[in-house]
């Protein structure tokens, strides 16, 4: 309840974006493989940014 208005830091925002892209890539993997590969590539870029923050 008290964390309701807590702002997210940069790492948390990137992790959320990574998780969203991975889910989209998984959903696309059954219907459009090339779009799925593009989503995985975008997620990989975000993961590298997360690793650089650490």
Biotite code that builds the C-alpha atoms (Angstrom):
import biotite.structure as struc

atoms = struc.array([
    struc.Atom([0.000, 0.000, 0.000], chain_id="A", res_id=1, res_name="UNK", atom_name="CA", element="C"),
    struc.Atom([2.771, 2.430, 0.876], chain_id="A", res_id=2, res_name="UNK", atom_name="CA", element="C"),
    struc.Atom([4.705, 1.573, -2.280], chain_id="A", res_id=3, res_name="UNK", atom_name="CA", element="C"),
    struc.Atom([1.754, 2.599, -4.416], chain_id="A", res_id=4, res_name="UNK", atom_name="CA", element="C"),
    struc.Atom([3.247, 5.953, -5.390], chain_id="A", res_id=5, res_name="UNK", atom_name="CA", element="C"),
    struc.Atom([6.883, 4.890, -5.380], chain_id="A", res_id=6, res_name="UNK", atom_name="CA", element="C"),
    struc.Atom([8.692, 5.856, -8.570], chain_id="A", res_id=7, res_name="UNK", atom_name="CA", element="C"),
    struc.Atom([10.507, 3.142, -10.463], chain_id="A", res_id=8, res_name="UNK", atom_name="CA", element="C"),
    struc.Atom([14.210, 3.479, -11.031], chain_id="A", res_id=9, res_name="UNK", atom_name="CA", element="C"),
    struc.Atom([15.866, 2.985, -14.424], chain_id="A", res_id=10, res_name="UNK", atom_name="CA", element="C"),
    struc.Atom([16.678, -0.686, -13.808], chain_id="A", res_id=11, res_name="UNK", atom_name="CA", element="C"),
    struc.Atom([13.090, -1.533, -12.857], chain_id="A", res_id=12, res_name="UNK", atom_name="CA", element="C"),
    struc.Atom([11.769, 0.211, -15.973], chain_id="A", res_id=13, res_name="UNK", atom_name="CA", element="C"),
    struc.Atom([14.183, -1.716, -18.189], chain_id="A", res_id=14, res_name="UNK", atom_name="CA", element="C"),
    struc.Atom([13.297, -5.012, -16.522], chain_id="A", res_id=15, res_name="UNK", atom_name="CA", element="C"),
    struc.Atom([9.611, -4.360, -17.117], chain_id="A", res_id=16, res_name="UNK", atom_name="CA", element="C"),
    struc.Atom([10.251, -3.533, -20.786], chain_id="A", res_id=17, res_name="UNK", atom_name="CA", element="C"),
    struc.Atom([12.385, -6.680, -21.142], chain_id="A", res_id=18, res_name="UNK", atom_name="CA", element="C"),
    struc.Atom([9.668, -8.850, -19.648], chain_id="A", res_id=19, res_name="UNK", atom_name="CA", element="C"),
    struc.Atom([7.052, -7.320, -21.964], chain_id="A", res_id=20, res_name="UNK", atom_name="CA", element="C"),
    struc.Atom([9.191, -7.861, -25.076], chain_id="A", res_id=21, res_name="UNK", atom_name="CA", element="C"),
    struc.Atom([9.933, -11.467, -24.140], chain_id="A", res_id=22, res_name="UNK", atom_name="CA", element="C"),
    struc.Atom([6.215, -12.177, -23.719], chain_id="A", res_id=23, res_name="UNK", atom_name="CA", element="C"),
    struc.Atom([5.443, -10.586, -27.094], chain_id="A", res_id=24, res_name="UNK", atom_name="CA", element="C"),
    struc.Atom([8.237, -12.588, -28.723], chain_id="A", res_id=25, res_name="UNK", atom_name="CA", element="C"),
    struc.Atom([6.890, -15.798, -27.226], chain_id="A", res_id=26, res_name="UNK", atom_name="CA", element="C"),
    struc.Atom([3.367, -15.034, -28.419], chain_id="A", res_id=27, res_name="UNK", atom_name="CA", element="C"),
    struc.Atom([4.627, -14.289, -31.933], chain_id="A", res_id=28, res_name="UNK", atom_name="CA", element="C"),
    struc.Atom([6.797, -17.399, -32.094], chain_id="A", res_id=29, res_name="UNK", atom_name="CA", element="C"),
    struc.Atom([3.870, -19.563, -33.139], chain_id="A", res_id=30, res_name="UNK", atom_name="CA", element="C"),
    struc.Atom([2.539, -17.266, -35.852], chain_id="A", res_id=31, res_name="UNK", atom_name="CA", element="C"),
    struc.Atom([5.304, -15.020, -37.206], chain_id="A", res_id=32, res_name="UNK", atom_name="CA", element="C"),
    struc.Atom([8.839, -16.230, -36.636], chain_id="A", res_id=33, res_name="UNK", atom_name="CA", element="C"),
    struc.Atom([10.645, -13.225, -38.136], chain_id="A", res_id=34, res_name="UNK", atom_name="CA", element="C"),
    struc.Atom([8.695, -10.764, -35.957], chain_id="A", res_id=35, res_name="UNK", atom_name="CA", element="C"),
    struc.Atom([9.448, -12.966, -32.960], chain_id="A", res_id=36, res_name="UNK", atom_name="CA", element="C"),
    struc.Atom([13.154, -12.856, -33.770], chain_id="A", res_id=37, res_name="UNK", atom_name="CA", element="C"),
    struc.Atom([13.004, -9.065, -33.965], chain_id="A", res_id=38, res_name="UNK", atom_name="CA", element="C"),
    struc.Atom([11.371, -8.889, -30.525], chain_id="A", res_id=39, res_name="UNK", atom_name="CA", element="C"),
    struc.Atom([14.061, -11.177, -29.092], chain_id="A", res_id=40, res_name="UNK", atom_name="CA", element="C"),
    struc.Atom([16.725, -8.888, -30.558], chain_id="A", res_id=41, res_name="UNK", atom_name="CA", element="C"),
    struc.Atom([15.103, -5.829, -28.967], chain_id="A", res_id=42, res_name="UNK", atom_name="CA", element="C"),
    struc.Atom([14.920, -7.663, -25.641], chain_id="A", res_id=43, res_name="UNK", atom_name="CA", element="C"),
    struc.Atom([18.601, -8.562, -25.924], chain_id="A", res_id=44, res_name="UNK", atom_name="CA", element="C"),
    struc.Atom([19.521, -4.887, -26.334], chain_id="A", res_id=45, res_name="UNK", atom_name="CA", element="C"),
    struc.Atom([17.545, -4.035, -23.201], chain_id="A", res_id=46, res_name="UNK", atom_name="CA", element="C"),
    struc.Atom([19.210, -6.869, -21.267], chain_id="A", res_id=47, res_name="UNK", atom_name="CA", element="C"),
    struc.Atom([22.625, -5.471, -22.200], chain_id="A", res_id=48, res_name="UNK", atom_name="CA", element="C"),
    struc.Atom([21.544, -2.065, -20.869], chain_id="A", res_id=49, res_name="UNK", atom_name="CA", element="C"),
    struc.Atom([20.455, -3.708, -17.600], chain_id="A", res_id=50, res_name="UNK", atom_name="CA", element="C"),
    struc.Atom([23.812, -5.464, -17.308], chain_id="A", res_id=51, res_name="UNK", atom_name="CA", element="C"),
    struc.Atom([25.636, -2.167, -17.886], chain_id="A", res_id=52, res_name="UNK", atom_name="CA", element="C"),
    struc.Atom([23.692, -0.570, -15.023], chain_id="A", res_id=53, res_name="UNK", atom_name="CA", element="C"),
    struc.Atom([24.935, -3.237, -12.623], chain_id="A", res_id=54, res_name="UNK", atom_name="CA", element="C"),
])
